Amino acid sequence: MFKDNLIHMRKMRKMTQEDLAEQVGVTRQAIAKWESGETIPDLEKCRLLAEAFGISLDDLANYEPEQNLGLDMPPKGKHLFGMVTVGDKGQIVIPAKARKLFNISPGDELVVLGDESQGMAIIKAQYFLTMADAIRREKH
């Protein structure tokens, strides 16, 4: 997984092994060994690699495109939680990973926002109301 992600991200960024080695502070041979699976970089080098690609360290190590609709790794801080199905009454089930990451529990109130050209967003009501209150105070 790691070596495949490393190769994919380097090629996607149109970088040579030399380019990446220079950015991370290692030799081209080190990059080649990591890509072949012969060795694995230490944690600090992994962090620098993830930084160079603008992705999370977790995604560099664990990302599996087939589990994420075949799409490339999202930029750091962005997430693809998967697809949901809208029920007869418009209800959706928020994926467990999203609920955990955003601390969403049964009974929480959420606000659904929409923009016809950009899509929909869901935000916890408490955050939305705090933000709306701050904007309202700025105007007065």
N, C-alpha and C positions, 0 to 999 in steps of 0.2 A: 504494500500500500504506500509506504513512505517513499520508496524509490520511484514508484510510478508517478506519484504526485509531484515529486521533485522534477522529474523529466518533463512532465506535462506543463508545469508552471514555467519552467525555464524556456521551453519551446514556445509556449503561448506568449511569453513576453519578448520573444525573438532575441533571446540572449544566448551567447555561446557559453561553453563551460568556463572559458577564460574570463568572460564578462562577470559571471556569477562569482567565480573564485575571487576576483579582485574586490567585488563588493562585500564579500563575507570575510575576506582576509585569510584565504587559504590558497593552496595550489590547485591548478586545473586537475591534477592527478587525484586530489582529495575528492573533488566533485565527481570525477569519473568513478571512483570507488564507491561513493555513496549511491550513484545512479545504477551501478551494477549490483548493488546489494552486498558487496564484499565487506564494507564497513558501514557504520552508522555514526553520524556526527554527534558530538556531545551536546548537551542541552543548550549551552550558550550559542553554538553555531546553528542549531535548529532555530533558535529565536531570531538570529540574524537572517537566516534564510526566509522565515515567515515574514519578517519585516521587509525584506527585499521584494517580496511578492505582494505585500499589502494584504496578507491573509492571516488568520489566526494560527497559532502553533498547533492547536487541536486539529484544524482542517488540514494542515500540511501532513500531520501524522496519520489521521484517521479518515479523511474524506473519501467516500465511495460514490462516484457519479451515478452508478446504477440505483442507488438508494435515494437519489435526489433528482429524479426525472431526467437523468443523463446530462445534467447541466454542469458547467464549470463551477469551481469554488467561488462562493460569494466573497466580496471584499470584507475585511475585518469589521466586525460589528453588524454585518448584514446577515440575514438568515433566510433559508428556504425550509419551511416546516413541512411541506408536502401539500397535497390537495385535500380538500374537504368536499363533502356533498351537502347540498342544501336540501333540507327536509321539506315535506309538504307545507308546513307552516312557516318556512323561511329560516328555520333553525340550522345552525352549523355546530359541529363539534371542533373545538380548538385542540390541535394536537398536544399530547402530553408534554413534549419537549418545550413547546411554546408556553404552555401554562406554567411549567416549572421555571423557565428562564425569566418570565415576566411576573412571577408570583401571583398567578390568577387562581383563585379558589372558588368552589361552589358558592353561589350567592353574591359574588362580586358584581358590581354594576360596571358595564362597559359602554362607551360611546362609540357609535359607528359614524365615521365621517366619509364624505364622498366628494369626488371631483370628477366630472364627466370626462375630462380629458386624461386624468392620471389614475383613476381608480378609487378604491376604498381603503380606509385605515380603521383600525380598532384601537382604542386607548382606554385605560382605566378611567372611570368617571372622576375619581378624586384628582387625578393629574390634570385632566381636561378642565375641571372647574377651577383648580388653582391657577392654571395658565390663563383661563378666561378672566379671572378676577384680577390678575396682574396686568393684563392688557387694559381692562376697564379702568384700573387705578392710574395707569400711564396717561390715559386720555383726559383725565380730570385733574 
